[in-house]
Amino acid sequence: MTTTPPRLPLLTPARWMVLPAAVLAGAALGGGYGAVKTPQYAATSYVIVVPGEKSDPAAALGFAQAYGRVATDIAVTGDAQVWAGVSADTLRAGVQASTSPDAPMISITARSAKPSTAVSMADGVARALVTNSTHAAGNTGVKVVPFSRATKPVEPVSPSASLSALVGACAGGLLGGLVLLVRPKRPARAEARHSRQGTAPVPGPSMASQQPEPEAV
């Protein structure tokens, strides 16, 4: 008679505890990182490229794209460091320039741990672009002029501790789910031994042995 061994549960209660533990650990790590990390503030200054008297108005858009790509380089080689009161490395790491495909405008966004420093960095880079374009106006035929100065930010742009904890909890839950999906395989020897123990051999029908009858004398 063949006996089928009972099936083991897919996940034991101990393994199910991996998921909530991973969620709690991720939330704790994310919240701690958000609480310890210094908040960052962002300030944005705008400049616009205008064509000269004898220049093609369409050239202003092309020069705006060019100035946007080299904004941080011009700021470092110019006087933006002095005006902003920061080092060249800080300008390169904390300032980002972006342009519009439809208008010859350049937005200069600076990030810093202090709101006043972010404003000084953004306005300093914008001022450096204006000064550089004035020196090169004879060759380029365009000028960069101020459009809007940066305003002092009142709230940080970096994620708060609660948001960091939520992101950490989601990441921890994802990792915990992946751990649960990756189940270790049972060794082949254990599988073979379990199969031999669960299946009993079935004896075949026994045939009665026949002995030859003695011959009559």
TABEL-V854803 format. One record per backbone hydrogen bond with DSSP energy under -0.5 kcal/mol. NH is the residue of the N-H (numbers start at 0). CO is the residue of the C=O. If there is no record, write none. Layout:
NH;CO  NH;CO
This chain:
2;197  4;2  14;11  15;11  16;12  17;14  18;15  19;15  20;16  21;17  22;18  23;19  24;20  25;21  26;22  27;23  28;24  29;25  30;26  31;27  32;28  33;29  34;30  35;31  36;32  40;111  42;109  44;107  45;147  46;105  47;144  48;103  49;47  49;142  51;140  54;51  58;55  59;55  59;56  60;57  61;57  62;58  63;59  64;60  65;61  66;62  67;63  68;64  69;65  70;67  73;69  74;70  75;71  76;72  77;73  79;74  80;74  82;78  83;79  84;80  85;80  90;86  91;87  92;88  93;89  94;90  95;108  97;106  99;102  99;104  104;102  105;46  106;97  107;44  108;95  108;106  109;42  110;93  111;40  117;113  118;114  119;115  120;116  121;117  122;118  123;119  124;120  125;121  126;122  127;123  128;124  129;125  130;126  131;127  132;128  133;129  134;130  135;131  136;133  138;135  139;135  140;136  142;49  144;47  144;142  146;45  147;45  156;39  157;39  163;159  164;160  165;161  166;162  167;163  168;164  169;165  170;166  171;167  172;168  173;169  174;170  175;171  176;172  177;173  178;174  179;175  180;176  181;177  182;180  190;186  191;187  192;188  193;189  194;190  195;191  196;192  197;193  198;194  199;0  199;197  202;200  207;205  210;208
